Amino acid sequence: MSTDPLDEDLDPDRSAPGWQPLLEKPGFEQWWDGSDWRGRPHREPDPFSAFIPELARSLRPGPNRAAKIARLGIIATIAGFVLQTVVAAGVVVIDGVEPVALTLLSIALAATVAIITAIAASLGLRKAPVLGGRAICSLALGVSILLGLAPVLLLVAIALAGGI
């Protein structure tokens, strides 16, 4: 056995799940679930990027399907938030539809997307120890709560106070 530390780096620990370098394809890595390769190979994160490599890896959903849905849900939740903000500001007006009804409809649509995103993120977090995607699921859960569900809770609080 060689005492050269470079030789030890070429033999990564394959006992735990995680992103592992592909020895047959230098510069790429793939998700190792502890017993088998999952998903497709990805380029290794650039060590000189704005994010440290561990953070860049954790934002990848890997083979975690729920994390992939949650990642798309982030975009959909932000779009729903923008839609409800534009409608509530009165920028969008539909003839024959009350502005309050249109606002409630846009909030309901945004909340539905946020609920789907939160469910996908929760399922992804449950699978993350084996399939990866913990950071992207955590981000999706936070976005869905703050931008999708918080306006609904505010609306409920206003209604309970007798404001609607």
Beta strands, then each sheet from edge to edge (+ up, - down):
strand 1: 18-21
strand 2: 28-32
strand 3: 37-43
sheet 1: 1+ 2- 3+
end
